[in-house]
Amino acid sequence: MLQKVIETADYLKSVMKTQPKVGIILGSGLGNLATQITDRQEIPYEQIPNFPVSTVKGHSGKLIVGKLGGVDVLAMQGRFHFYEGYPMERVTFPVRVMKFVGIETLFVSNASGGMNPDFEIGEIMVITDHINLFPEHPLRGKNYDELGPRFPDMHEVYDKELVRRAHEIADRHNIRIKDGVYVGTQGPTFETPAEYKYFRIIGGDAVGMSTVPEAIVAHHMGMKVFGISIITDLGVPGKIVEVSHQEVLEIATSKEPALTTIITEIVQSL
C-alpha cells in the first residue's frame, strides 16, 4: 500500500502545476463548490495510477488543482465509500496520497441525516467529534511508521481552531451553523427510526456514510481536519419522512453557497 501511495503521489507531483497545502473532499451534492476554484487543472481519476473510481451519482470523479479564494488547493470532486464495495484501504487511499503531495489541512464535507431535535432540514453542522460504527477500521492491518503511530490519540480529530474560525465567519455572514457529533455508518440504506433513536442515545447529532474513515486517516498522518455536514433529512421522532438520494442531492446543493463561503474564508485564513 505504501509503495502505491508513493507512486501515485509522485505522478501527481509531476503533473500538478502548483504545490497546494490545502485538500478538500466534496461530498454528495456539494461538488459544485469546485466551480469556485480558479486557474483550475482537472485530472480525471481514471488517469491517476492506483486511484479508485467513484460510482455514485453526485460524485463526478476528478481531482481539481487550482486556487480557492486565492489559495492553492487540491479538491476531490467525488469521493469513495465503503458501501460501494471498496475496502477501507481503497476508501482512504486518496487521503494518504494527499499527505504525500504536501497537503497539511483537510476539509471534508458531507450530506447527513440529523437526529438532534434542534436541527432543521438544511442545517449546517460543523463536526466537533465522531462515533465510528463502520465494520472495518481504516487503520486495521500493518502500520507504517512513515504514515503515523500504531495507536494514534483521538481526543481532537477535528481542529478546534478551525471550528472557532468557522463560527466567526458564519456570524459575520449571518449564516446559521451548529456544532455536533457525526456518526459514521457503512450504508447504503438510510436509517430506520429505531436506528436514528439509537444513534441519538449514544451521543450522535447527525449520521452519514462517509467522512469518518478519511478523518481518521488524515489525523493519523498529522493533518489538521475540518469537517462539515449539511442536514438533508431528519431522524427526529415525528419528523421522519421517506427520503431519496435525489432529495439529498437537491438539499445539499441548495446550501452550497453558504458552505462555500465558510470553507473559502477558512482557507484564506490559513
C-alpha atoms as one frame of an Amber mdcrd trajectory, in Angstrom:
protein
   0.000   0.000   0.000   2.749   2.448   0.923   4.557   1.880  -2.374   1.337
   2.565  -4.290   0.779   5.772  -2.305   4.278   6.975  -3.149   3.863   6.026
  -6.819   0.559   7.905  -7.104   1.882  10.959  -5.245   4.967  11.083  -7.477
   2.718  11.025 -10.562   0.559  13.874  -9.253   3.553  15.977  -8.282   4.892
  15.524 -11.808   1.699  16.839 -13.436   0.385  19.397 -10.915   1.205  22.995
 -11.769   1.177  24.131  -8.121   2.024  22.668  -4.705  -1.126  23.079  -2.571
  -1.137  22.577   1.186  -4.958  22.503   1.460  -7.062  19.482   0.474 -10.849
  19.374   0.091 -13.146  16.337  -0.218 -16.538  17.331  -1.585 -19.490  15.159
  -0.583 -22.926  14.378  -2.033 -24.393  17.324  -3.921 -21.501  19.556  -2.941
 -19.295  19.053  -5.969 -20.217  22.432  -7.459 -18.063  24.154  -4.839 -15.268
  23.155  -7.169 -16.601  25.653  -9.739 -15.292  28.396  -7.439 -11.749  27.113
  -7.962  -9.903  29.292 -10.481  -6.773  28.642 -12.558  -8.028  25.083 -12.500
  -6.330  21.944 -13.655  -8.588  18.874 -13.813  -7.260  15.339 -13.523  -9.841
  12.545 -14.008  -9.491   9.703 -11.522  -9.144   7.272 -14.431  -5.830   8.899
 -15.378  -4.306   8.624 -11.904  -2.274   5.461 -11.205  -3.766   3.208  -8.483
  -6.755   5.544  -7.913 -10.258   4.124  -7.356 -13.156   5.395  -9.475 -16.316
   6.886  -7.947 -19.556   5.073  -8.837 -22.163   7.249  -7.081 -24.387   9.943
  -8.610 -23.316  13.361  -7.317 -19.651  12.317  -7.224 -18.165  13.234 -10.606
 -14.708  11.703 -10.142 -11.835  14.110 -10.720  -9.092  15.920  -8.880  -9.091
  19.685  -9.285  -5.950  21.695  -8.644  -6.217  25.470  -8.544  -6.974  28.453
  -6.338  -9.868  28.915  -3.906 -10.012  32.451  -2.586  -6.526  32.953  -3.989
  -5.083  29.978  -2.088  -3.703  26.875  -3.810  -5.934  23.846  -3.138  -6.353
  20.246  -4.226 -10.018  19.177  -4.332 -11.597  15.760  -4.775 -14.816  16.195
  -6.730 -16.287  12.823  -5.832 -15.226  10.522  -3.000 -15.224   6.781  -2.390
 -17.465   4.914   0.036 -17.225   1.643   1.906 -20.731   0.730   0.668 -19.500
   0.776  -2.938 -17.564  -2.374  -2.132 -14.149  -0.809  -1.638 -12.075  -1.957
   1.337 -11.073   0.803   3.754  -7.558   0.899   2.339  -9.030   1.979  -1.005
 -11.598   4.358   0.506  -8.848   6.287   2.296  -6.125   5.877  -0.334  -6.607
   9.421  -1.752  -6.096  10.928   1.715  -2.784   9.086   2.037  -1.794  10.429
  -1.361  -2.786  13.972  -0.377  -0.380  13.846   2.553   2.448  12.698   0.308
   1.881  15.543  -2.162   2.123  18.089   0.652  -1.417  18.603   1.993  -1.372
  19.803   5.609  -5.046  20.687   6.209  -8.007  18.607   5.014 -11.569  19.872
   4.612 -14.251  17.174   4.463 -17.924  17.785   3.657 -20.960  15.531   3.513
 -24.738  15.290   3.437 -26.186  13.642   6.532 -29.343  12.810   8.448 -29.973
  14.761  11.641 -31.067  13.278  14.975 -30.697  16.423  17.076 -34.223  17.792
  17.722 -32.870  21.342  17.436 -31.861  20.732  13.813 -33.862  21.609  10.726
 -33.551  20.299   7.179 -30.829  22.349   5.507 -28.973  22.938   8.782 -25.191
  23.277   8.528 -23.355  21.310  11.212 -19.676  21.715  11.985 -18.286  18.361
  13.115 -16.601  18.538  16.509 -16.275  14.775  17.091 -17.376  11.478  15.603
 -18.546   7.977  16.522 -17.107   5.292  14.265 -19.604   2.488  13.554 -18.004
   1.232  10.350 -17.415  -2.542  10.475 -13.813  -2.166   9.262 -11.338   0.298
  10.808  -9.246   2.248   8.276  -6.057   1.657  10.312  -6.585  -2.098  10.632
  -3.627  -4.129   9.417   0.079  -3.402   9.151   1.067   0.027  10.453   3.625
   2.031   8.517   5.662   4.326  10.743   6.105   6.614   7.730   2.364   7.304
   7.910   1.770   7.586  11.650   1.810   5.778  15.003   0.309   2.351  15.645
  -2.069   3.709  18.303  -2.945   7.331  17.438  -4.586   9.540  20.067  -8.081
  10.618  19.008  -9.056  13.264  21.557  -9.041  16.039  18.939  -9.552  14.744
  15.416 -11.331  17.924  14.299  -9.199  21.015  14.785 -10.697  23.320  17.426
  -9.156  26.463  15.973 -10.715  25.776  12.563 -14.087  25.199  14.269 -13.709
  28.567  16.017 -12.930  30.297  12.718 -15.990  28.701  11.100 -18.251  30.215
  13.748 -16.582  33.604  13.385 -17.122  33.547   9.611 -20.715  32.320   9.933
 -21.537  35.084  12.414 -20.073  37.691  10.093 -22.210  36.479   7.177 -25.318
  35.739   9.250 -25.114  32.040   8.399 -26.745  29.694  10.918 -24.462  26.815
  11.921 -24.436  24.300  14.754 -21.756  22.076  16.267 -22.333  18.354  16.519
 -21.131  14.769  16.672 -21.187  12.807  13.420 -21.958   9.075  13.432 -20.315
   7.150  10.590 -22.069   4.013   9.296 -21.446   1.779   6.298 -24.779   2.267
   4.429 -26.070   2.176   1.772 -29.535   2.154   3.378 -30.891   5.268   5.012
 -31.608   4.769   8.706 -34.655   3.179  10.300 -36.481   5.146  13.023 -35.040
   2.781  15.640 -31.506   3.324  14.306 -31.959   7.097  14.422 -33.096   6.767
  18.043 -30.109   4.572  18.875 -27.617   6.946  17.276 -29.102   9.826  19.254
 -28.936   7.856  22.532 -25.230   7.088  22.071 -24.421  10.763  21.513 -24.846
  11.480  17.807 -26.274  14.624  16.248 -26.034  13.529  12.615 -25.360  10.311
  10.720 -23.848   9.554   7.345 -21.936   7.042   5.254 -18.569   8.765   4.842
 -16.103  11.229   6.393 -15.055   9.215   9.459 -12.564   6.968   7.613 -10.957
   9.940   5.838 -10.779  11.952   9.066  -9.150   9.094  10.983  -6.517   8.539
   8.307  -5.772  12.259   7.933  -5.410  12.611  11.702  -3.181   9.528  11.793
  -0.798  11.321   9.426  -0.776  14.581  11.369  -3.060  16.610   9.124  -5.449
  19.203  10.528  -9.060  18.235   9.807 -12.194  20.355   9.405 -15.493  18.544
   8.829 -18.864  19.983   7.927 -22.273  18.405   7.251 -25.446  19.582   5.578
 -28.511  18.052   7.240 -30.600  16.776   4.334 -33.198  14.754   6.257 -34.353
  14.373   9.850 -34.416  11.313  12.071 -36.283  13.114  14.831 -39.464  11.386
  16.127 -42.465  12.946  14.456 -40.371  14.433  11.636 -39.203  11.245   9.897
 -40.378  11.002   6.286 -39.395   8.916   3.273 -36.171  10.203   1.733 -34.477
   9.635  -1.614 -30.900  10.185  -2.774 -32.183  12.766  -5.281 -33.748  14.821
  -2.465 -30.496  14.613  -0.521 -28.584  15.994  -3.521 -31.081  18.827  -4.043
 -30.999  19.993  -0.430 -27.209  19.760  -0.254 -26.880  21.758  -3.470 -29.198
  24.493  -2.145 -26.905  25.041   0.841 -23.718  25.006  -1.174 -23.270  28.826
  -1.334 -23.132  29.075   2.472 -20.765  26.123   2.684 -18.560  27.655   0.003
 -18.348  30.920   1.933 -17.318  29.199   5.153 -14.718  26.905   3.589 -13.277
  29.619   1.329 -12.749  32.083   4.160 -11.226  29.473   6.456  -8.831  28.529
   3.644  -7.902  32.188   3.221  -7.169  32.457   6.943  -4.629  29.601   6.988
